[in-house]
Amino acid sequence: MTDGDEKTDPDEDPGDHGTQTQTRQATSPATRLKRICALPEHVANRELTTNQKRARFIARDVRDYAEKAPAGLVLNSRTITKVITAVEGSKPHIQTVAHIMDFLEKLGKDDVEQTKRRGKKLVVVDEEAADRYHDRCDGDIEQTPAESVMS
């Protein structure tokens, strides 16, 4: 499958290049993960894959599951396994957890980083981004923030 066969990335405009793209991103830092978190439940159920829905579920309440560290909010595979097991009633496969971690990083762009410490995979979520993911799911999804979230 080529990039042309996939859904359009809402963060990228093929006709927008250079400074215009950088300016737009600086004033509108919405990542795909933020947009996915803001989707109404019925749309998420219809449009997202199972693992994307799992990543969305974790991102929306990441502060409840992650450990706070200087780098941000840290999730390990064991924590993700526990969350998914609690929600779905069965333990996810190791590869499923890896896919969820990959989706969090891919959809979160600069807000989410996947790393390894002592041989264990970790996902580190920026604390401000975690607040945006949560705020978007709790707030009025039709309303855009009045202030810039980039400092």
C-alpha positions in Angstrom: 0.0 0.0 0.0 1.4 3.4 -0.9 0.8 6.7 0.9 -1.7 7.6 -1.7 -3.9 4.7 -0.7 -4.1 5.7 2.9 -6.3 8.3 4.5 -5.0 11.8 4.2 -2.9 13.0 7.1 -4.9 15.9 8.6 -1.7 17.6 9.7 -0.2 17.7 6.2 -1.4 19.8 3.3 0.3 18.5 0.1 0.1 22.0 -1.5 1.6 23.7 1.6 5.4 24.0 1.7 8.1 25.6 3.6 7.4 28.6 5.9 3.6 28.4 5.5 3.6 24.9 6.9 5.9 25.8 9.7 3.8 28.8 10.6 0.5 26.8 10.5 2.0 24.1 12.7 3.3 26.7 15.2 -0.1 28.2 15.6 -2.1 25.0 15.3 -0.2 22.2 17.0 -3.0 19.6 16.7 -1.6 16.2 16.2 -3.6 13.3 14.8 -3.7 11.8 18.3 -5.3 15.0 19.7 -7.8 14.9 16.9 -8.6 11.2 17.5 -9.1 11.9 21.2 -11.6 14.6 20.3 -13.7 12.3 18.0 -17.2 11.5 19.3 -17.4 7.9 20.4 -19.6 6.7 17.5 -17.2 8.2 14.9 -14.1 6.7 16.7 -15.9 3.3 16.7 -16.6 3.6 13.0 -13.3 5.1 11.7 -10.5 3.7 13.9 -8.9 0.3 14.0 -9.1 -1.7 17.3 -5.5 -0.8 18.2 -6.1 2.9 17.3 -9.1 2.9 19.7 -6.9 1.3 22.4 -4.3 4.0 21.9 -7.0 6.7 22.0 -8.3 5.2 25.2 -4.9 5.4 26.9 -4.1 8.8 25.5 -7.3 10.3 26.8 -6.5 9.5 30.4 -2.7 9.0 30.3 -2.2 10.9 33.5 -4.2 8.1 35.3 -1.9 5.4 34.1 1.6 6.9 33.6 4.4 7.6 36.0 5.6 11.2 36.1 9.3 11.6 35.3 11.5 14.6 34.2 11.0 13.6 30.6 7.2 13.5 30.8 4.6 10.9 31.5 6.0 7.4 31.1 4.1 4.3 30.2 5.7 0.9 30.0 4.3 -2.2 28.2 3.3 -3.7 31.5 1.1 -0.7 32.4 -0.5 -0.7 28.9 -1.2 -4.5 29.3 -2.9 -3.9 32.7 -5.1 -1.0 31.3 -6.2 -3.0 28.3 -6.8 -6.1 30.4 -9.0 -4.1 32.8 -11.0 -2.5 30.0 -11.4 -5.6 27.8 -11.4 -8.4 30.3 -8.6 -10.3 28.6 -4.8 -9.9 28.4 -3.7 -8.5 25.1 -0.9 -10.2 23.1 2.6 -8.8 23.4 2.5 -7.7 19.8 -0.9 -5.9 20.4 0.8 -3.8 23.1 3.7 -3.0 20.8 1.2 -1.8 18.1 -0.6 0.4 20.7 2.8 1.9 21.7 3.6 2.5 18.0 0.3 4.2 17.4 0.8 6.5 20.3 4.1 7.6 19.0 3.1 7.8 15.3 -0.1 9.7 16.0 1.3 11.9 18.8 4.2 13.1 16.6 6.5 15.4 18.7 4.3 15.0 21.8 5.0 11.3 22.2 8.4 9.5 22.1 9.1 5.7 22.2 12.3 4.8 23.9 14.1 1.9 25.6 15.4 1.9 29.1 17.1 -1.2 30.6 15.8 -3.3 27.7 12.2 -2.3 28.2 10.1 -0.3 25.7 8.6 2.9 27.1 6.3 5.6 25.8 6.9 9.1 27.0 4.1 11.6 26.6 4.6 15.4 27.0 2.6 16.6 30.0 1.1 19.5 28.2 0.0 17.3 25.3 -1.6 14.9 27.9 -3.6 17.8 29.1 -4.7 18.7 25.6 -5.8 15.1 24.8 -7.8 15.0 28.0 -9.2 18.5 27.6 -10.4 17.8 24.0 -12.3 14.7 25.1 -13.9 16.5 28.1 -14.6 19.8 26.4 -16.8 21.0 23.6 -15.2 19.3 20.6 -16.6 21.8 18.2 -14.9 24.7 19.9 -11.2 25.4 19.2 -9.0 26.8 21.9 -8.9 30.6 22.0 -5.2 30.7 23.1 -2.2 29.2 21.4 -1.0 26.0 23.1 2.5 26.6 21.8 4.9 28.6 23.9 
